[in-house]
Amino acid sequence: MHVDLLLATGHVLEQALNESYSLWGEGLSRPDYGRYNAAQLRTEWGAASLARVALVEDGRLLATAKRYDLVARLGGQPRPMLGIGAVFTPPDLRRRGLARELIERMIEDAAARRVTGALLFSEIGPDYYARLGFSIVEVGDVTFEIPAGRGTPAIPMRSGDDRDVARIAEISARMTERFRFALERPAAFIQYGLTKKRLLAGLTPGTARQVGFFVVEEGAQPAAYIVMTVTPRGPTLEECGDRDPSGARVGAMLQAYAAASREDALRLNAWLPPGFCPPQLSIVRRAPARDVMMTRGIDPPLRTAEVGYWHGDIF
């Protein structure tokens, strides 16, 4: 038996998409699921830093995953990181150690490229990946409430567009520079995230998914921004940024959004960086994240207060 770790292309890619569609189809049709995945690879960042890999024996798919070539800031220094997402083994091949072999070979391949840290998000709890040497990073989901105000706050908010992304990357970098661990988020990476969310919303039938991207300017440049998604499960603040450390502009933008929603009090979910909470918001619930963040190769393991990570960057 000869098992290879390959980039998933052609019929192997189709096998991977066919097998994983029932789990990660996101409500799309099977053709649109393929378009959604292919379009991500055509973005500037996706073309350079995202690939689907597969463990293959004689052309048969044994296991598959997405590989993300990330750069993090760890202790103030850039650190290449392997991102591992969408790990999947066909049902009839499970309990044979194939997912474990896939992950170990992905890590070995990364090490050959001098990448010694790995990051993933587990939807199945931490136990399986803990046995592979991954440590939990306790990042929590926050639910906050925006009370209904009297009218819309007078804040010059407009829809964001591509010309804003470079300045948003600068705001994001300033917001996370105090943390021991955060992803480097250049403009191409932020644009990839926006494109991915817009693609999913655009391919989803009807208006079940919506994406909002808004900025506030100061001196003809973005001074604060928010990116939000709305699904049947409710609204989520995917990321935000503010040149004001208090986050007051972000809070005012969310107040304006809440006023437009016509709700008595709007509740949103988010991952807020530790120590950041705009003064207009009231946190009503904290809970462990459903997607468990785990790392390998970072010593000592990361503590919650050391990590600045946005919900929109989960993979």
C-alpha positions in Angstrom: 0.0 0.0 0.0 1.4 3.4 -1.0 -0.3 6.4 0.5 0.5 9.9 -0.8 -0.2 13.4 0.6 -1.3 15.4 -2.5 -2.9 18.7 -3.4 -6.5 17.8 -4.1 -7.2 18.5 -7.7 -9.3 16.9 -10.5 -11.2 13.8 -9.5 -9.6 13.7 -6.0 -11.0 17.2 -5.4 -14.4 16.2 -6.6 -14.3 13.2 -4.3 -13.4 15.5 -1.4 -16.2 17.9 -2.2 -18.7 15.1 -2.8 -17.9 13.5 0.5 -17.8 16.6 2.6 -20.8 18.4 1.1 -23.3 16.9 3.5 -21.3 18.2 6.5 -20.1 21.6 5.2 -22.5 22.4 2.4 -23.7 25.5 4.3 -27.2 25.2 2.7 -25.8 25.6 -0.8 -26.5 23.3 -3.8 -23.7 20.9 -4.6 -22.7 22.9 -7.7 -22.7 26.1 -5.7 -20.6 24.4 -3.0 -18.0 23.7 -5.6 -18.2 27.3 -6.9 -17.8 28.6 -3.4 -14.7 26.6 -2.8 -13.2 27.4 -6.2 -13.8 31.1 -5.9 -11.9 31.3 -2.6 -8.8 30.0 -4.4 -9.1 32.7 -7.0 -8.6 35.5 -4.5 -5.1 37.0 -4.1 -4.6 35.6 -0.7 -6.4 32.3 -1.4 -4.3 31.6 -4.5 -1.1 32.0 -2.5 -2.0 30.6 0.9 -4.9 28.2 0.7 -5.0 24.7 -0.6 -7.1 21.5 -0.1 -4.9 18.5 0.5 -5.7 14.8 0.5 -4.3 11.5 1.7 -4.7 9.2 -1.4 -4.1 5.5 -2.1 -4.3 4.5 -5.8 -6.5 7.5 -6.6 -8.9 6.8 -3.8 -9.5 9.6 -1.2 -8.7 8.4 2.3 -8.9 11.8 4.2 -8.8 15.5 3.3 -8.3 18.9 4.9 -7.7 22.5 4.0 -4.2 23.9 4.5 -3.8 27.6 5.4 -0.4 29.2 5.2 -0.7 31.8 7.9 1.7 34.3 9.6 1.1 35.1 13.3 2.7 37.6 15.6 4.0 35.6 18.6 5.7 37.7 21.2 6.1 40.6 18.8 7.8 38.5 16.1 6.4 37.0 12.9 5.8 33.3 13.1 4.7 31.2 10.1 1.8 28.9 11.1 0.1 26.0 9.5 -3.7 26.3 9.6 -5.6 23.1 9.5 -9.3 23.2 8.6 -12.1 21.0 7.3 -10.5 17.7 8.3 -12.7 14.9 6.9 -12.5 11.1 6.5 -15.2 9.3 4.4 -17.6 7.4 6.8 -16.6 3.9 5.6 -12.9 4.6 6.3 -13.2 6.0 9.8 -11.6 4.6 12.9 -8.5 3.6 11.0 -6.2 6.5 12.0 -6.4 8.1 8.6 -7.2 11.6 9.9 -4.4 11.3 12.4 -2.0 10.3 9.6 -3.2 13.2 7.4 -2.6 15.7 10.2 0.8 14.4 11.1 1.9 14.4 7.5 0.7 18.0 7.0 2.7 19.0 10.1 5.8 17.1 8.7 5.4 18.8 5.4 5.1 22.2 7.1 8.2 21.5 9.2 10.1 20.8 6.0 9.2 24.4 5.0 10.4 25.6 8.5 6.8 26.0 9.8 6.7 24.6 13.3 3.4 25.9 14.7 -0.1 24.7 13.9 -3.6 26.2 14.5 -7.0 24.6 14.1 -10.6 25.0 15.3 -12.4 21.8 16.4 -16.1 21.3 16.1 -15.9 17.9 17.9 -14.5 19.1 21.2 -10.9 19.1 22.2 -10.2 15.5 23.2 -9.3 14.1 19.8 -6.8 16.8 18.9 -5.4 16.9 22.4 -4.2 13.3 21.8 -2.3 14.7 18.8 -0.5 17.3 20.9 -2.8 20.3 20.5 -3.5 22.6 23.4 -6.8 24.5 24.0 -6.9 28.2 23.7 -9.9 29.3 25.8 -11.4 32.0 23.6 -15.0 32.7 24.4 -18.2 33.7 22.6 -19.6 37.0 23.9 -23.2 38.1 23.5 -23.8 41.8 23.9 -26.9 43.9 23.8 -27.4 47.3 22.2 -30.3 49.1 23.9 -32.6 50.9 21.5 -31.9 54.6 21.5 -33.9 57.6 20.5 -33.2 57.8 16.8 -30.0 57.0 14.9 -26.7 58.3 16.3 -25.3 61.2 14.3 -22.3 59.3 13.0 -21.0 59.6 9.3 -21.2 55.9 8.6 -21.0 54.5 5.0 -20.7 51.2 3.3 -17.1 50.0 3.1 -15.4 49.1 -0.2 -12.2 47.7 -1.5 -10.3 51.1 -1.3 -10.8 51.0 2.5 -9.1 47.6 3.1 -5.5 48.8 3.3 -6.3 51.3 6.1 -8.4 48.7 7.9 -5.4 46.4 7.9 -3.5 49.2 9.7 -6.3 49.6 12.3 -6.4 45.9 12.8 -2.7 45.6 13.3 -2.7 48.4 16.0 -5.6 46.8 17.8 -3.8 43.4 18.2 -0.2 44.5 18.7 -0.5 44.3 22.5 -1.3 40.6 22.4 1.2 37.8 22.6 -0.5 36.0 19.8 -2.5 37.3 16.8 -2.7 36.7 13.1 -1.0 39.1 10.8 -3.9 40.4 8.7 -2.5 42.1 5.6 -5.0 43.7 3.2 -5.1 40.6 0.9 -6.1 38.5 3.9 -8.8 40.9 5.0 -10.1 41.1 1.4 -10.2 37.3 1.3 -12.3 37.1 4.4 -14.8 39.7 3.1 -15.0 37.9 -0.3 -15.6 34.6 1.4 -18.5 35.9 3.4 -20.0 37.7 0.4 -19.7 34.6 -1.8 -21.5 32.5 0.8 -24.3 35.1 1.2 -24.6 35.6 -2.6 -24.8 31.8 -3.3 -27.3 31.1 -0.5 -30.9 31.1 -1.8 -33.0 34.1 -0.8 -31.8 36.5 1.9 -31.0 33.9 4.6 -27.4 35.3 4.8 -26.4 38.9 4.7 -23.1 40.7 5.1 -22.6 44.2 6.3 -19.3 46.2 6.0 -19.3 49.7 7.3 -16.7 52.4 8.0 -16.6 55.8 9.7 -14.1 58.3 8.2 -12.0 61.0 9.8 -9.8 63.1 7.6 -11.1 61.2 4.5 -9.7 58.0 5.9 -11.4 55.1 7.7 -11.1 55.6 11.5 -13.3 52.7 12.5 -15.1 49.8 10.8 -17.4 46.8 11.5 -18.0 43.6 9.5 -21.2 41.8 10.4 -23.1 38.8 9.2 -26.7 37.9 9.7 -28.0 34.3 9.5 -31.1 32.5 10.7 -29.2 32.1 14.0 -28.9 35.9 14.4 -26.4 38.7 13.8 -22.7 38.2 14.5 -20.0 40.9 14.7 -17.3 39.2 12.7 -14.6 41.8 13.3 -14.3 45.5 14.0 -11.6 48.1 14.6 -11.3 51.6 15.9 -8.4 54.1 16.1 -9.9 55.2 19.4 -8.8 52.5 22.0 -12.1 52.9 23.8 -14.0 51.6 20.7 -16.5 54.5 21.0 -16.9 54.8 17.2 -17.5 51.1 16.8 -20.1 51.4 19.6 -21.8 54.3 17.8 -21.8 52.4 14.5 -23.5 49.4 16.2 -26.0 51.8 17.8 -26.9 53.1 14.3 -27.2 49.5 13.1 -29.5 48.7 16.0 -31.7 51.7 15.4 -32.1 50.7 11.8 -33.1 47.2 12.8 -36.1 48.5 14.7 -35.6 46.1 17.6 -36.2 47.1 21.2 -32.7 45.9 22.0 -30.4 44.2 19.5 -28.3 41.2 20.6 -25.1 40.3 18.7 -22.6 37.5 19.1 -18.8 38.2 18.8 -15.3 37.3 19.8 -14.1 40.5 21.3 -10.3 40.9 22.0 -9.7 40.9 25.8 -10.0 44.3 27.2 -12.0 45.8 24.3 -15.6 46.6 24.8 -17.2 49.8 23.3 -18.9 51.8 26.1 -22.3 51.7 24.4 -22.4 47.8 24.7 -23.7 45.7 27.6 -22.3 42.1 27.7 -25.2 39.8 28.7 -23.5 36.4 28.2 -20.1 34.8 28.1 -19.7 31.2 27.0 -17.0 28.8 25.8 -16.6 29.1 22.0 -18.4 26.4 20.0 -15.4 26.2 17.7 -12.6 25.2 20.1 -9.3 27.0 19.2 -6.2 24.8 19.6 -2.5 25.2 18.8 0.5 22.9 18.6 4.1 24.0 18.8 3.6 27.1 20.9 5.3 27.0 24.3 4.2 28.0 26.8 0.6 27.4 25.7 -1.5 30.5 25.1 -3.7 32.0 27.8 -7.0 33.8 27.0 -5.7 37.3 27.8 -2.8 36.8 25.4 -4.8 36.2 22.3 -6.4 38.7 19.9 -8.5 36.7 17.3 -11.6 37.6 15.4 -14.6 35.3 14.8 -14.5 36.1 11.1 -11.1 34.5 10.9 -12.2 31.0 12.0 -11.5 28.4 9.4 
